[in-house]
Amino acid sequence: MFSVKNKIIVVTGGSGLLGNRIISSLRKEGAVGIAADIQFVNKADDDYIMDITSESSVKEFVTIILSKYGRIDGWINNAYPRTKDWGNKLEDVPFESWRQNVDMHLNGYFLCCQVVLEEMKKQGYGSLINMSSIYGLLGPDFTVYEGTPMTMPAAYAAIKGGLNNLTRYLASYYGQHQIRVNTVSPGGIFDHQPEQFVANYNKKVPMKRMGTPEDIVAAIHYLLTDEASYVTGHNLVVDGGWSAI
């Protein structure tokens, strides 16, 4: 059960913290895991340069994958494009920065969905996952940032909230073609954040720890498998109980 063996699965942002773990896990379980990213430190044979903000780049990449493999069984929108001033407090966010972040992230995901889902429509099946966040579902608790230089970017909440409902729309639109579209919403993932932030977060979350990439990978695997064939339009929250309180 829950096998991804021999499935052709693309992961955008495949060289990042979470993307790299997703790709490694997929390949370990026998899938053809294809990493797509704007750059790689050490590029492997199944790694491809692709920019989700460029229509020509996305279309060219999809054409290459279909030419090589003949199909795309799964696609994970995981890329995390952002401007250099990402992380500014709300009052310090230039409007142009807001515009650019929404354009790169939300619109980039839409572009990938539009191109890939039309190809899956021709196949008559497929699973697409949009990576969202608890902050697309809930308002942020700013107390976890106390004592740190961190904050939760306003654009992030708008982007992830938009992705959640875009996913529902796409699930409804493509369901008749046996295409499944879901989101996975992680809670906080440990990535060597400041000690005070980690302590604040761990104090609040019911499970008293931040998540790991492996926690998220397991949820993604499930949604890619045939056992999830009747799951679509769903937001699978993996947050240690954060959204339960």
Helices and strands as residue ranges (DSSP letters): E 8-12, H 17-28, E 32-37, E 47-49, H 55-69, E 74-77, G 90-92, H 95-123, E 126-131, G 134-136, G 142-145, H 154-174, G 175-177, E 179-186, H 195-204, H 213-224, G 226-228, E 235-238, G 242-244
